[in-house]
Amino acid sequence: MKVAIITGASVGIGSSTAQTFLNEGFTVFNLARRQCAIDGVTSLHCDLSSPTSIDTACGTLKKALTDCSEATLIHNASQMKKDSAGDCNSDSLSQVMATNVIAVNSLNQHLLPLMPTSSSVLYIGSTLSEKAVPDSFSYIISKHAQLGMMRATCQDLMGSGLHTAMICPGFTDTEMLRTHLGSDPDIEAGVAAMNSFNRLIEPEEIAELIRWAHHNPVINGAVLHANLGQKES
């Protein structure tokens, strides 16, 4: 049995990734507060800000990993707020870090020791994992932290037969992006114009890169940019 564990596989990149691995014969688990609408995906209700909820979900996942021959753990879920260096109280920052960073570590601690060789742990970052823009303060901090986690994970997994990478999508046509932009068509068009192809990226395009990254350990420790050639600001 092959197992794919994806956080936030209810919508967007996560949902497309779930379908991609399901098509390859993987048993796919969605860890999220919302169900995945794809037939064949097992949704485990999981509030990633809650250690208790993570512990409960991992009880099921540990059983699935016991007899599997290959697995991928895909850290896709993220919380994104509109905030800034001058307007982000510490409680709000802690909430974002709990979902985007602490939950990632908790899942790794539970599951990496059980994953067989030929498995992967993949971090879904962002162009904002390596740069910054205004009004995304806590999200940018968390994505920079995820990049450090990926690199540290790579070093600590040396010799284990597991590999890791960070996939950094550009502006992708997802619910999270549209919510962040306020669903304003003019703003969306301006954002789409920030890459070489003058369009938003499709979630399926990112899902295919995630699939490829799982099957190709040569990219161990790499940051894979998936942004259609973003213009430098």
Contacts in CASP RR format, 6 or more apart in sequence:
PFRMAT RR
TARGET T0000
AUTHOR 0000-0000-0000
METHOD contacts of the structure
MODEL  1
MKVAIITGASVGIGSSTAQTFLNEGFTVFNLARRQCAIDGVTSLHCDLSS
PTSIDTACGTLKKALTDCSEATLIHNASQMKKDSAGDCNSDSLSQVMATN
VIAVNSLNQHLLPLMPTSSSVLYIGSTLSEKAVPDSFSYIISKHAQLGMM
RATCQDLMGSGLHTAMICPGFTDTEMLRTHLGSDPDIEAGVAAMNSFNRL
IEPEEIAELIRWAHHNPVINGAVLHANLGQKES
1 27 0 8 1.000
1 64 0 8 1.000
1 67 0 8 1.000
1 68 0 8 1.000
1 69 0 8 1.000
2 24 0 8 1.000
2 25 0 8 1.000
2 26 0 8 1.000
2 27 0 8 1.000
2 68 0 8 1.000
2 69 0 8 1.000
2 70 0 8 1.000
2 71 0 8 1.000
3 26 0 8 1.000
3 27 0 8 1.000
3 28 0 8 1.000
3 29 0 8 1.000
3 64 0 8 1.000
3 65 0 8 1.000
3 68 0 8 1.000
3 70 0 8 1.000
3 71 0 8 1.000
3 72 0 8 1.000
4 17 0 8 1.000
4 18 0 8 1.000
4 21 0 8 1.000
4 22 0 8 1.000
4 26 0 8 1.000
4 27 0 8 1.000
4 28 0 8 1.000
4 29 0 8 1.000
4 71 0 8 1.000
4 72 0 8 1.000
4 74 0 8 1.000
5 29 0 8 1.000
5 31 0 8 1.000
5 61 0 8 1.000
5 71 0 8 1.000
5 72 0 8 1.000
5 73 0 8 1.000
5 74 0 8 1.000
5 107 0 8 1.000
5 111 0 8 1.000
6 14 0 8 1.000
6 17 0 8 1.000
6 18 0 8 1.000
6 21 0 8 1.000
6 28 0 8 1.000
6 29 0 8 1.000
6 30 0 8 1.000
6 31 0 8 1.000
6 74 0 8 1.000
6 76 0 8 1.000
7 30 0 8 1.000
7 31 0 8 1.000
7 32 0 8 1.000
7 46 0 8 1.000
7 48 0 8 1.000
7 74 0 8 1.000
7 75 0 8 1.000
7 76 0 8 1.000
7 77 0 8 1.000
7 103 0 8 1.000
7 107 0 8 1.000
8 14 0 8 1.000
8 30 0 8 1.000
8 31 0 8 1.000
8 32 0 8 1.000
8 34 0 8 1.000
8 76 0 8 1.000
8 77 0 8 1.000
9 15 0 8 1.000
9 17 0 8 1.000
9 18 0 8 1.000
9 28 0 8 1.000
9 29 0 8 1.000
9 30 0 8 1.000
9 31 0 8 1.000
9 32 0 8 1.000
9 36 0 8 1.000
9 41 0 8 1.000
9 43 0 8 1.000
9 76 0 8 1.000
10 30 0 8 1.000
10 32 0 8 1.000
10 33 0 8 1.000
10 34 0 8 1.000
10 35 0 8 1.000
10 36 0 8 1.000
10 37 0 8 1.000
10 43 0 8 1.000
11 34 0 8 1.000
11 174 0 8 1.000
11 175 0 8 1.000
12 172 0 8 1.000
12 174 0 8 1.000
12 175 0 8 1.000
12 176 0 8 1.000
12 203 0 8 1.000
13 76 0 8 1.000
13 124 0 8 1.000
13 169 0 8 1.000
13 172 0 8 1.000
13 174 0 8 1.000
13 203 0 8 1.000
13 206 0 8 1.000
13 207 0 8 1.000
13 210 0 8 1.000
14 74 0 8 1.000
14 76 0 8 1.000
14 124 0 8 1.000
14 203 0 8 1.000
14 207 0 8 1.000
15 36 0 8 1.000
15 37 0 8 1.000
15 38 0 8 1.000
15 203 0 8 1.000
16 202 0 8 1.000
16 203 0 8 1.000
16 204 0 8 1.000
16 206 0 8 1.000
16 207 0 8 1.000
17 74 0 8 1.000
17 76 0 8 1.000
17 206 0 8 1.000
17 207 0 8 1.000
17 210 0 8 1.000
17 211 0 8 1.000
18 28 0 8 1.000
18 30 0 8 1.000
18 36 0 8 1.000
18 38 0 8 1.000
18 41 0 8 1.000
19 38 0 8 1.000
19 207 0 8 1.000
20 204 0 8 1.000
20 207 0 8 1.000
20 208 0 8 1.000
20 210 0 8 1.000
20 211 0 8 1.000
21 28 0 8 1.000
21 72 0 8 1.000
21 211 0 8 1.000
22 28 0 8 1.000
22 38 0 8 1.000
22 40 0 8 1.000
22 41 0 8 1.000
24 211 0 8 1.000
26 72 0 8 1.000
27 42 0 8 1.000
27 64 0 8 1.000
27 68 0 8 1.000
28 38 0 8 1.000
28 40 0 8 1.000
28 41 0 8 1.000
28 42 0 8 1.000
29 41 0 8 1.000
29 42 0 8 1.000
29 43 0 8 1.000
29 44 0 8 1.000
29 60 0 8 1.000
29 61 0 8 1.000
29 64 0 8 1.000
30 36 0 8 1.000
30 41 0 8 1.000
30 42 0 8 1.000
30 43 0 8 1.000
30 44 0 8 1.000
31 44 0 8 1.000
31 46 0 8 1.000
31 48 0 8 1.000
31 57 0 8 1.000
31 77 0 8 1.000
31 107 0 8 1.000
32 43 0 8 1.000
32 45 0 8 1.000
32 46 0 8 1.000
32 48 0 8 1.000
32 77 0 8 1.000
33 45 0 8 1.000
33 46 0 8 1.000
33 47 0 8 1.000
34 43 0 8 1.000
35 43 0 8 1.000
36 43 0 8 1.000
44 57 0 8 1.000
44 60 0 8 1.000
44 61 0 8 1.000
45 53 0 8 1.000
45 57 0 8 1.000
46 53 0 8 1.000
46 54 0 8 1.000
46 56 0 8 1.000
46 57 0 8 1.000
47 53 0 8 1.000
48 54 0 8 1.000
48 77 0 8 1.000
48 98 0 8 1.000
48 99 0 8 1.000
48 103 0 8 1.000
49 95 0 8 1.000
49 98 0 8 1.000
49 99 0 8 1.000
49 103 0 8 1.000
51 106 0 8 1.000
54 103 0 8 1.000
54 106 0 8 1.000
54 107 0 8 1.000
54 110 0 8 1.000
55 110 0 8 1.000
58 107 0 8 1.000
58 110 0 8 1.000
58 111 0 8 1.000
59 110 0 8 1.000
61 110 0 8 1.000
61 111 0 8 1.000
62 110 0 8 1.000
62 111 0 8 1.000
62 114 0 8 1.000
65 71 0 8 1.000
65 111 0 8 1.000
65 114 0 8 1.000
65 115 0 8 1.000
65 116 0 8 1.000
66 114 0 8 1.000
68 116 0 8 1.000
69 116 0 8 1.000
69 118 0 8 1.000
70 116 0 8 1.000
70 118 0 8 1.000
70 119 0 8 1.000
71 115 0 8 1.000
71 116 0 8 1.000
71 119 0 8 1.000
71 120 0 8 1.000
72 119 0 8 1.000
72 120 0 8 1.000
72 121 0 8 1.000
72 122 0 8 1.000
72 214 0 8 1.000
73 107 0 8 1.000
73 108 0 8 1.000
73 111 0 8 1.000
73 112 0 8 1.000
73 115 0 8 1.000
73 119 0 8 1.000
73 120 0 8 1.000
73 121 0 8 1.000
73 122 0 8 1.000
74 122 0 8 1.000
74 124 0 8 1.000
74 210 0 8 1.000
75 104 0 8 1.000
75 107 0 8 1.000
75 121 0 8 1.000
75 122 0 8 1.000
75 123 0 8 1.000
75 124 0 8 1.000
75 146 0 8 1.000
76 124 0 8 1.000
77 99 0 8 1.000
77 100 0 8 1.000
77 103 0 8 1.000
78 99 0 8 1.000
78 100 0 8 1.000
78 124 0 8 1.000
78 125 0 8 1.000
78 126 0 8 1.000
78 139 0 8 1.000
78 142 0 8 1.000
78 143 0 8 1.000
78 176 0 8 1.000
79 95 0 8 1.000
79 96 0 8 1.000
79 99 0 8 1.000
79 100 0 8 1.000
79 139 0 8 1.000
79 142 0 8 1.000
80 96 0 8 1.000
80 136 0 8 1.000
80 139 0 8 1.000
80 176 0 8 1.000
80 180 0 8 1.000
81 88 0 8 1.000
81 92 0 8 1.000
81 96 0 8 1.000
81 136 0 8 1.000
81 138 0 8 1.000
81 139 0 8 1.000
82 135 0 8 1.000
82 136 0 8 1.000
82 180 0 8 1.000
83 92 0 8 1.000
83 135 0 8 1.000
83 136 0 8 1.000
83 137 0 8 1.000
83 138 0 8 1.000
84 134 0 8 1.000
84 135 0 8 1.000
84 137 0 8 1.000
85 137 0 8 1.000
86 137 0 8 1.000
87 137 0 8 1.000
88 137 0 8 1.000
88 138 0 8 1.000
92 138 0 8 1.000
93 137 0 8 1.000
93 138 0 8 1.000
93 141 0 8 1.000
96 138 0 8 1.000
96 139 0 8 1.000
96 141 0 8 1.000
96 142 0 8 1.000
97 138 0 8 1.000
97 141 0 8 1.000
97 142 0 8 1.000
97 145 0 8 1.000
100 139 0 8 1.000
100 142 0 8 1.000
100 143 0 8 1.000
100 145 0 8 1.000
100 146 0 8 1.000
101 142 0 8 1.000
101 145 0 8 1.000
101 146 0 8 1.000
101 149 0 8 1.000
104 123 0 8 1.000
104 146 0 8 1.000
104 149 0 8 1.000
105 149 0 8 1.000
108 121 0 8 1.000
108 153 0 8 1.000
112 121 0 8 1.000
112 157 0 8 1.000
112 162 0 8 1.000
115 121 0 8 1.000
115 162 0 8 1.000
117 160 0 8 1.000
117 161 0 8 1.000
117 162 0 8 1.000
118 161 0 8 1.000
118 217 0 8 1.000
119 161 0 8 1.000
119 162 0 8 1.000
120 162 0 8 1.000
120 163 0 8 1.000
120 164 0 8 1.000
120 165 0 8 1.000
120 213 0 8 1.000
120 214 0 8 1.000
120 217 0 8 1.000
121 153 0 8 1.000
121 157 0 8 1.000
121 162 0 8 1.000
121 163 0 8 1.000
121 164 0 8 1.000
122 164 0 8 1.000
122 165 0 8 1.000
122 166 0 8 1.000
122 167 0 8 1.000
122 210 0 8 1.000
122 213 0 8 1.000
122 214 0 8 1.000
123 146 0 8 1.000
123 147 0 8 1.000
123 149 0 8 1.000
123 150 0 8 1.000
123 164 0 8 1.000
123 165 0 8 1.000
123 166 0 8 1.000
123 167 0 8 1.000
124 166 0 8 1.000
124 167 0 8 1.000
124 169 0 8 1.000
124 206 0 8 1.000
124 210 0 8 1.000
125 143 0 8 1.000
125 146 0 8 1.000
125 147 0 8 1.000
125 166 0 8 1.000
125 167 0 8 1.000
125 168 0 8 1.000
125 169 0 8 1.000
126 139 0 8 1.000
126 143 0 8 1.000
126 168 0 8 1.000
126 169 0 8 1.000
126 170 0 8 1.000
127 168 0 8 1.000
127 169 0 8 1.000
127 170 0 8 1.000
127 225 0 8 1.000
127 227 0 8 1.000
127 230 0 8 1.000
128 136 0 8 1.000
128 139 0 8 1.000
128 140 0 8 1.000
128 143 0 8 1.000
128 144 0 8 1.000
129 143 0 8 1.000
129 144 0 8 1.000
129 146 0 8 1.000
129 147 0 8 1.000
129 166 0 8 1.000
129 168 0 8 1.000
129 223 0 8 1.000
130 144 0 8 1.000
130 147 0 8 1.000
130 168 0 8 1.000
130 223 0 8 1.000
132 140 0 8 1.000
133 140 0 8 1.000
133 233 0 8 1.000
136 180 0 8 1.000
146 166 0 8 1.000
147 166 0 8 1.000
147 223 0 8 1.000
150 164 0 8 1.000
150 165 0 8 1.000
150 166 0 8 1.000
150 221 0 8 1.000
150 223 0 8 1.000
151 221 0 8 1.000
153 164 0 8 1.000
154 163 0 8 1.000
154 164 0 8 1.000
154 220 0 8 1.000
154 221 0 8 1.000
157 163 0 8 1.000
157 164 0 8 1.000
161 217 0 8 1.000
163 217 0 8 1.000
163 219 0 8 1.000
163 220 0 8 1.000
163 221 0 8 1.000
164 220 0 8 1.000
164 221 0 8 1.000
165 213 0 8 1.000
165 219 0 8 1.000
165 220 0 8 1.000
165 221 0 8 1.000
165 222 0 8 1.000
165 223 0 8 1.000
165 224 0 8 1.000
166 221 0 8 1.000
166 222 0 8 1.000
166 223 0 8 1.000
166 224 0 8 1.000
167 206 0 8 1.000
167 209 0 8 1.000
167 210 0 8 1.000
167 213 0 8 1.000
167 224 0 8 1.000
167 226 0 8 1.000
168 223 0 8 1.000
168 224 0 8 1.000
168 225 0 8 1.000
168 226 0 8 1.000
168 227 0 8 1.000
169 201 0 8 1.000
169 206 0 8 1.000
169 226 0 8 1.000
169 227 0 8 1.000
170 195 0 8 1.000
170 201 0 8 1.000
170 225 0 8 1.000
170 226 0 8 1.000
170 227 0 8 1.000
170 228 0 8 1.000
170 230 0 8 1.000
171 177 0 8 1.000
171 191 0 8 1.000
171 192 0 8 1.000
171 194 0 8 1.000
171 195 0 8 1.000
171 200 0 8 1.000
171 201 0 8 1.000
171 227 0 8 1.000
172 200 0 8 1.000
172 201 0 8 1.000
172 202 0 8 1.000
172 203 0 8 1.000
172 205 0 8 1.000
172 206 0 8 1.000
173 200 0 8 1.000
173 201 0 8 1.000
173 202 0 8 1.000
173 203 0 8 1.000
174 203 0 8 1.000
177 191 0 8 1.000
177 200 0 8 1.000
178 188 0 8 1.000
181 187 0 8 1.000
181 188 0 8 1.000
181 191 0 8 1.000
188 200 0 8 1.000
191 200 0 8 1.000
192 198 0 8 1.000
192 199 0 8 1.000
192 200 0 8 1.000
194 230 0 8 1.000
194 231 0 8 1.000
195 201 0 8 1.000
195 227 0 8 1.000
195 228 0 8 1.000
195 229 0 8 1.000
195 230 0 8 1.000
195 231 0 8 1.000
196 228 0 8 1.000
196 229 0 8 1.000
196 230 0 8 1.000
196 231 0 8 1.000
197 228 0 8 1.000
197 229 0 8 1.000
199 228 0 8 1.000
201 226 0 8 1.000
201 227 0 8 1.000
201 228 0 8 1.000
205 226 0 8 1.000
206 226 0 8 1.000
209 224 0 8 1.000
209 226 0 8 1.000
213 219 0 8 1.000
213 224 0 8 1.000
END
